[in-house]
């Protein structure tokens, strides 16, 4: 997952609204959002290479997502797969804060990542590179491939657009439209993450598409009074391919 924006306690009907794009190599095998056959309490897409996920919700009221941290100097992968983090959190009895503290103790076992964890009471962010752990306050927040609310152009744009949009609507189409933004950052505003200048340009839009790599899925998640409303829009080589949606009740 390469960008996640969320409105936390900013809407009278939805304590948590999440919009997210997952960017990945097109050739990496993936299964779209579904109820997992081997864990019926989990709804998520699935990376069929490592069998983890980038974003998940559960009928126990939990939500979790991860993004990679972009720094070529750091190991790309670790002993453990970061895609297992959302699954482990949903299966845990620990609070979001306690689980993040546990991640702190084993962060060297993973490739660099951010985790967003929600246990129904608190929303927590943890970044393994900076070892930042925080209970996220009310507001509009966004994380891409640095740390929470790093002022990359696409992060700032998505936060501003989400803030404006949810004042009038939380309809899926309006939220999906925010994730289809292909505007590249102006050269002078590009971040410097250690990749080439050309690659920084290609990675600067909210919705990414270039040879062999790009946005594979856009996801909209809204908490409800009794569970989750989650929808996913899939893309193949930059082109729309499918929509799925689930209304999930707590304790189902």
C-alpha positions as CSV (number, residue, x, y, z in Angstrom):
1,X,0.0,0.0,0.0
2,X,1.5,3.3,-1.0
3,X,-1.0,6.0,0.3
4,X,-3.6,5.9,3.0
5,X,-5.7,8.9,4.1
6,X,-8.1,8.8,6.9
7,X,-10.6,11.0,8.6
8,X,-10.8,10.1,12.3
9,X,-13.7,11.3,14.4
10,X,-14.5,14.0,11.7
11,X,-17.9,12.8,10.6
12,X,-21.1,12.2,12.6
13,X,-21.9,8.9,11.0
14,X,-18.4,7.4,10.6
15,X,-15.8,7.5,13.4
16,X,-13.2,6.3,10.8
17,X,-13.2,6.8,7.0
18,X,-10.2,5.4,5.1
19,X,-9.3,5.9,1.5
20,X,-6.2,4.0,0.2
21,X,-4.3,3.0,-2.9
22,X,-2.2,-0.1,-3.0
23,X,0.7,0.2,-5.5
24,X,2.5,-3.0,-6.6
25,X,4.2,-4.7,-9.5
26,X,1.5,-5.9,-11.9
27,X,3.0,-9.3,-12.1
28,X,2.7,-10.0,-8.4
29,X,-0.1,-12.4,-7.8
30,X,-3.0,-11.0,-5.8
31,X,-6.5,-11.9,-4.9
32,X,-9.0,-9.0,-4.6
33,X,-10.9,-8.0,-1.5
34,X,-12.8,-11.0,-0.1
35,X,-13.8,-12.9,3.0
36,X,-10.9,-15.2,3.8
37,X,-11.7,-18.9,3.6
38,X,-9.1,-19.7,6.2
39,X,-10.1,-16.8,8.5
40,X,-13.8,-16.0,8.1
41,X,-13.6,-13.0,10.4
42,X,-11.2,-11.2,8.0
43,X,-12.1,-9.2,4.9
44,X,-9.1,-8.2,2.9
45,X,-7.2,-8.5,-0.4
46,X,-4.4,-11.0,-0.3
47,X,-0.9,-11.1,-1.6
48,X,-0.6,-14.6,-3.0
49,X,3.2,-14.5,-2.8
50,X,3.5,-14.1,1.0
51,X,-0.2,-14.7,1.8
52,X,-0.5,-11.5,3.9
53,X,-2.3,-8.3,3.1
54,X,-1.9,-4.6,3.0
55,X,-5.3,-3.6,4.5
56,X,-7.9,-5.6,6.4
57,X,-11.1,-5.2,8.5
58,X,-12.7,-7.7,10.8
59,X,-16.1,-8.4,12.3
60,X,-14.4,-7.9,15.7
61,X,-14.3,-4.1,14.8
62,X,-10.6,-4.0,14.0
63,X,-8.9,-2.3,11.0
64,X,-5.2,-2.5,10.0
65,X,-3.1,-1.3,7.1
66,X,0.6,-1.1,6.2
67,X,2.7,0.9,3.8
68,X,6.3,0.4,2.9
69,X,8.9,3.0,3.9
70,X,10.8,4.1,0.8
71,X,14.6,4.2,1.4
72,X,16.9,2.2,-1.0
73,X,19.5,2.1,1.8
74,X,17.3,-0.1,3.9
75,X,16.6,-3.8,3.4
76,X,13.6,-4.4,1.2
77,X,12.4,-7.5,3.0
78,X,13.0,-9.0,6.4
79,X,12.8,-12.3,8.2
80,X,9.1,-11.6,8.7
81,X,6.6,-10.4,6.1
82,X,5.1,-7.0,6.9
83,X,2.0,-8.2,5.1
84,X,1.4,-10.5,8.1
85,X,1.1,-7.5,10.5
86,X,-2.5,-6.6,9.7
87,X,-3.5,-10.3,10.1
88,X,-1.6,-10.7,13.3
89,X,-3.2,-7.5,14.8
90,X,-6.7,-8.6,13.9
91,X,-6.1,-12.0,15.4
92,X,-4.6,-10.4,18.6
93,X,-6.3,-9.7,21.9
94,X,-3.9,-6.8,22.4
95,X,-5.0,-3.2,22.1
96,X,-3.7,-1.2,19.1
97,X,-1.2,0.5,21.4
98,X,0.0,-2.7,23.0
99,X,0.3,-4.4,19.6
100,X,2.4,-1.5,18.3
101,X,4.7,-1.8,21.4
102,X,5.1,-5.4,20.5
103,X,6.1,-4.4,17.0
104,X,8.7,-2.1,18.4
105,X,10.4,-5.0,20.0
106,X,10.7,-6.9,16.8
107,X,10.9,-4.2,14.2
108,X,14.4,-5.4,13.0
109,X,12.8,-8.6,11.7
110,X,10.8,-6.7,9.1
111,X,11.4,-4.6,6.0
112,X,10.7,-1.0,6.8
113,X,7.0,-0.1,7.1
114,X,4.3,2.1,8.6
115,X,1.3,0.4,10.4
116,X,-2.1,2.0,11.0
117,X,-4.0,0.0,13.7
118,X,-7.5,0.6,15.0
119,X,-9.1,-1.5,17.8
120,X,-12.5,0.3,18.0
121,X,-11.3,2.7,20.7
122,X,-8.0,4.1,19.6
123,X,-6.2,4.6,16.3
124,X,-2.4,4.1,16.4
125,X,0.4,4.8,14.0
126,X,3.8,3.1,14.1
127,X,6.8,3.6,11.9
128,X,9.6,1.1,12.2
129,X,12.4,3.3,10.7
130,X,12.0,6.2,13.0
131,X,10.5,4.0,15.8
132,X,7.6,6.5,16.1
133,X,4.6,5.3,18.0
134,X,1.6,7.6,18.5
135,X,-2.1,7.5,19.3
136,X,-3.5,9.4,16.4
137,X,-5.6,12.4,17.4
138,X,-8.9,13.5,15.8
139,X,-8.4,14.9,12.3
140,X,-7.5,14.2,8.7
141,X,-4.2,12.3,8.4
142,X,-2.3,10.6,5.6
143,X,0.7,8.3,5.3
144,X,2.5,7.3,2.1
145,X,6.0,5.9,2.0
146,X,7.7,8.1,4.6
147,X,5.9,8.6,8.0
148,X,2.6,9.9,9.1
149,X,1.7,13.3,7.6
150,X,5.0,13.8,5.9
151,X,4.4,16.8,3.7
152,X,4.8,15.2,0.3
153,X,2.7,16.9,-2.4
154,X,0.4,13.9,-2.9
155,X,-0.1,13.5,0.8
156,X,-1.0,17.2,1.3
157,X,-3.3,17.1,-1.7
158,X,-5.1,14.0,-0.7
159,X,-5.6,15.3,2.9
160,X,-7.0,18.6,1.6
161,X,-9.3,16.9,-1.0
162,X,-10.6,14.4,1.6
163,X,-11.3,17.1,4.1
164,X,-13.3,19.1,1.5
165,X,-15.2,16.1,0.2
166,X,-16.5,14.6,3.4
167,X,-18.0,17.9,4.4
168,X,-20.7,17.3,1.7
169,X,-20.6,13.5,1.0
170,X,-19.1,10.2,2.0
171,X,-20.4,8.4,-1.1
172,X,-18.0,5.8,-2.5
173,X,-17.8,7.3,-6.0
174,X,-16.7,10.7,-4.6
175,X,-14.1,9.0,-2.4
176,X,-12.9,6.8,-5.2
177,X,-12.5,9.8,-7.4
178,X,-9.9,11.3,-4.9
179,X,-7.8,8.1,-5.4
180,X,-7.8,8.4,-9.2
181,X,-5.7,11.6,-9.1
182,X,-2.8,11.2,-11.6
183,X,-1.3,14.7,-11.2
184,X,2.5,14.6,-10.8
185,X,4.2,16.9,-8.3
186,X,6.1,19.9,-9.7
187,X,9.8,19.0,-9.9
188,X,10.8,21.5,-7.2
189,X,8.5,19.9,-4.7
190,X,9.4,16.3,-5.3
191,X,10.7,14.4,-2.2
192,X,14.2,13.0,-2.1
193,X,13.9,9.4,-0.9
194,X,17.0,8.0,-2.5
195,X,15.6,6.8,-5.8
196,X,16.3,8.6,-9.1
197,X,14.7,11.9,-10.0
198,X,12.8,10.2,-12.8
199,X,11.4,7.6,-10.4
200,X,10.4,10.3,-7.9
201,X,8.4,11.9,-10.7
202,X,6.7,8.6,-11.6
203,X,5.8,7.8,-8.0
204,X,4.6,11.3,-7.1
205,X,0.9,10.9,-8.2
206,X,-1.8,9.6,-5.9
207,X,-2.7,7.1,-8.6
208,X,0.4,5.5,-10.2
209,X,0.8,3.8,-13.6
210,X,4.0,3.1,-15.5
211,X,5.7,0.1,-17.1
212,X,5.2,-2.9,-14.9
213,X,4.1,-1.1,-11.8
214,X,1.2,1.0,-10.5
215,X,-2.0,1.2,-8.4
216,X,-3.5,-2.2,-8.3
217,X,-6.4,-1.5,-5.9
218,X,-8.3,1.5,-4.4
219,X,-10.1,0.9,-1.2
220,X,-12.8,2.9,0.7
221,X,-13.5,1.9,4.3
222,X,-16.2,3.5,6.5
223,X,-16.9,2.5,10.1
224,X,-20.6,2.2,10.8
225,X,-22.7,2.0,14.0
226,X,-22.5,-1.8,13.8
227,X,-19.5,-2.7,11.7
228,X,-17.8,-1.7,8.4
229,X,-18.7,-0.6,4.9
230,X,-15.8,-1.6,2.7
231,X,-15.4,-1.3,-1.1
232,X,-12.5,-2.0,-3.4
233,X,-11.9,-1.0,-7.0
234,X,-9.3,-3.1,-8.9
235,X,-7.1,-2.0,-11.8
236,X,-5.1,-4.0,-14.3
237,X,-2.2,-2.2,-16.0
238,X,-3.8,1.1,-15.0
239,X,-7.3,0.2,-16.3
240,X,-10.4,-0.4,-14.2
241,X,-11.2,-4.1,-13.9
242,X,-13.6,-4.8,-11.0
243,X,-15.6,-3.5,-8.0
244,X,-16.4,-5.4,-4.8
245,X,-18.2,-4.2,-1.7
246,X,-19.1,-5.7,1.7
247,X,-21.2,-4.6,4.6
248,X,-19.8,-6.3,7.7
249,X,-21.6,-6.5,11.0
250,X,-19.7,-6.8,14.3
251,X,-19.8,-10.2,15.8
252,X,-21.1,-11.8,12.7
